[in-house]
Amino acid sequence: MGVSSPCGGGTPRTRIGRGAERWGRARGGARVAGQGRAGVELSAVERWWEAGLVGGGGGEGRPDWAVFAEEASAVAPEEAVAPEEAAAPEGNVANEETVAPEGNEETVAPEGSRPGLSGFEWVLRPFTVCAGERLERGVSERARRLVDMTAVRDDLERHLSGRLARAAARTLVLELYEARSAGRLDGDDTRARFRDFLGRVASRSGLTALLAGRPVLARILGRAALDAADAVAEALERLADDHARLTAGLLESGGDPGLVVGVEPGAGDGHRGGRSVMLLRFADGTRLVYKPRPLSVHGHFNDLVAWFNGLPDSVDLRTLRLLDRGDYGWVEFVGSAPCASAEEVETFYRRQGALLALLHLIDGTDLHHENLIAVGAHPVLIDVETLFHPPTTATATEDPAARALHESVYRVGLLPQLLVGDDSALDVSAVGGGLQAASPVLRADWAEAGTDRMRLVRRAGRFGESANRPRLAGGGPVEPAAHIEALCAGFRAGYTAIAAAREELLHETALLKAFAEDEVRVLVRPTWVYSTLLDESTHPDLLKDTGERQRVLETLRTDVLGTVLAPDLVDEEIAQLWAGDVPLFTARPGRDRLWGAPEQALAGRTDRTGIARVAARLAALDTVDRQDQEWIVRAAMATASRAPVHRPVRDRRSRTAERAPEPERLLSAARSVGDRLVSLAYREGPRSNWIGLELLDDRYWRIGPMPADLAGGYTGTALFLAELAALTGAGHYAEVARTALAPVPKLLDALSGRPADLRAVGSGAFSGLGGIAYALAGTARLLDDPEVGSWASAMLRLAGAAALSEGEHGVGAGVAGGLVALLAAHRDGSGSGSGAAAGAEGQEIRRNARACADRLLVADPTAGGRGFTTGAAGLGWALLRFAEAAEAEAGAGVAAGVGNAATRGSGVGAAEGSERYRLAGLSALRAAVAGEPDGARGPGGRGGSSLRVPADGPPPGARASAWCGGRAGIALAVLDAPGALDDPHLAAWSRRAAEGLGRDRPAPDDSLCHGEAGLCELLGHSAVPELRAHWIRRAGALLASVEETGARSGAPDGVPHPGLLTGLAGIGHGLLRAGFPERVPSALLLNAAG
């Protein structure tokens, strides 16, 4: 459909949505509004259902879904009527009795109510009526005596009606659009015409035309209705079988709870014929959970927890009582309950930490916020189907840090895990998730619902509050960041207790072996992929025959939806999706196979059994691993912090004695930081990397393997280790630096083969290709490694190409950063070969630099604020650097007698042209300082940070001392920009601001970005020698912090992580800059050597 299609809603924001639009072909839908002969039944349309068969199969007769669709069509009203006047549909169901929707009900919901689909529920009422009748016929008299059938049938029909309406909505909206466009609807206003459409399409002829014209839709509707009715009937029959056992033990009332008065199906994904977890409600208020799968793994988990609770210093974890009946089972229902005191909240988190240790050691995963309930001081797991989980395709990566993270405690799913979108982020974990929030992923919704202008739009969905977080009585959910120590204490205790008792678990007759034949679920890809595919593949263009929809489902064979899986796995995924199920794969911990459909083993084997993997993990438990896992716990918890980015929580740091730190002590402290980085590195074969904390969009922290960028990636960390190796001669620093850069050649190949991606990556100095090129060039020089130098040269060319089309202009992620990186390379000849090749490469660098400068000339310098990394200060600084280089080159050309027009045109810039760049740079710097406090003493004698920060100044949460967006960065830009200090106002402002910041209280962390290391860069700049005393004090504070308490990063809670701007590498770099400024160029200023 075109972008104006009401069922397409323009260009969908999800990749699957775009796939559905792309595969769909407009082939002319069946006309249903006011067309067709009255009384025509679907069964009279010859072999209408054939196009709904997959692969042309299906046997000789009609498939069951087609028979059901014909029965539903037969009970639709013969005449077209509007919902307010709905008459009983004529006909019968299976020759039993006439069934009709209730008449005179208002079925057209106002916009925003039940996503605006209640009118469509009325259209599809014959399907829910037939499903209700099928349920009635499927329940025996023995089960009926235990059930209020009217109430249970109402629940089924209510649940099913919404599901069917969602499946048919896009098609019905398209038909509505076409009927309105053709003028076939009657009514004085939009709502009247909408009701007229509903009446027409709900008639027997209308419903027949709809289903015959789109047999795949009929298949989806019929299959869903059949499976829903059969699943509820099966659950009620099983209840009858087990009623005596349940009343004798599991039911909380301890006696007969009365009739079942409600069944809530769909409490979880539907598998194996639409079967899902159900919640049963009894007359006395008792509730019971039905699970249509084996519960032996849950029973054995309860046994394991009982053993765990018996270990010394146990935290007493609570489990759920259950009744395992082989293929299915029953579980007690628990509701959330508040904690009685703050002490109980602490106990809750200690227990959660211990539970985390236990789940990690038995390979648990996917334990998100919906799988845990806070019951007073107890975190209670309600689903443990994903224990002994085998490695997924994510572990096939060559990155040792990515593999280590996947195999770590983070995999369990309890710790904060952010889903990040364009405008928001959502934590879905059991520890940090569960709050009401907007989804970062847009979903299909309906605008102007209930009118003839109804159309599909993409909106952020809403997540409701769940019960996973503890709360105090009368209060809201507790913030987990305040209880990190309790969580870590519980994790340490649980880990240590299991390590001490591991021989009991590893014994042949012990608890671990009991899991061998249990069925456990295996997640081969995120379940949201399946649910999104099922939803997006209901586009009307995909419902005329199975071939169209099959093409969309076949995208599972590509990398569009993640890692490419084995062919037999994808075959099974597609088969289960055609059955209307969320695909389910299972394993048995004692075997090395995977299963798709029940008892159908798939090709291929895992590397070893689940029990063997857990046994190996138990055998490897030691103090080093526990510390590694605890670091991951703390780092993951830091990502859930609500503290403003660039304003870490202030601690009380004392001032230091005002004496210059000796270079030897600074080098020793830097070595301690380097040794920590070496110990944190995950190394395998020729490759090293770290698990780090990445700052996304300057708003959200995310734990993950380090990417390539300078700010928070492995190139920045490698640069510091190379600096340390050059100063100390220690080979192990150089070795780790080299192996950290091992993925660069593949990165170059990937970027070179996908030029369209260059614009998205950008040329920026800290999060783009320019910074990567700078780090590679510096590392190549320090390690005397020509190969790394060739990588720098190739990366620099890509940075230049990216800068020509990217949309960002700032230093950190945009054109200004690319320009400065090009200038640094031009200055020291990074990556240049010799002879003609070097000359050609130099000319390309100069051309790209001038193109970058020209783009900055027309950019609004304050569009990104006034700070260094995104705003006017950085743009002005970059332009003045370019102006200086242009003037110097022009002067050199004149001196050499080669100042002709051709030479000037190919250089960095012409002498007569450099003036406009200089003026533009000065203008940008003046805009940066406009309205900024100047750092003079305020009330009480305090320095600059006590003064007002303008509303349009640093980004929210930025401190005045922050290099990235605060006054410190603006002052540094002015002091370092060539020629800026010739402006009296800029010179006076920058010196006063720097002096005020020098007098200010100690920074809350040691980082380059907004801590002591960054302030040392400002106060130690050669343009302000008069601030030497302030530099001495700041450098002393930095050294004392590292020596006495260890380097404190700029991440939330000071969690140490490897990155350059906010992490250990940057703190180490700051120490080396303080001790050896002539040998260690400033990475913050992208200075070249010499």
Helices and strands as residue ranges (DSSP letters): H 15-23, G 42-44, G 48-52, G 54-56, H 64-74, G 83-85, G 114-116, H 118-123, H 125-138, H 141-144, H 149-181, H 190-202, H 204-213, H 215-245, I 246-250, E 260-264, E 278-282, E 287-291, H 296-309, E 322-324, E 329-332, H 342-361, G 369-371, E 372-375, E 378-381, G 393-396, H 400-406, G 409-412, E 418-420, E 425-427, E 437-447, E 455-463, G 480-483, H 484-500, H 502-506, G 511-515, E 520-522, H 527-536, G 540-542, H 546-553, G 554-557, G 559-561, H 567-578, E 585-587, E 594-595, H 610-619, H 623-638, H 663-680, E 682-684, E 687-689, E 691-696, E 700-705, H 714-728, H 731-740, H 744-753, H 756-761, H 769-783, H 786-803, H 815-828, H 835-857, H 872-895, H 901-906, H 911-929, G 939-941, G 944-946, H 967-976, G 980-982, H 984-999, H 1012-1019, G 1025-1027, H 1028-1044, G 1052-1054, H 1064-1075
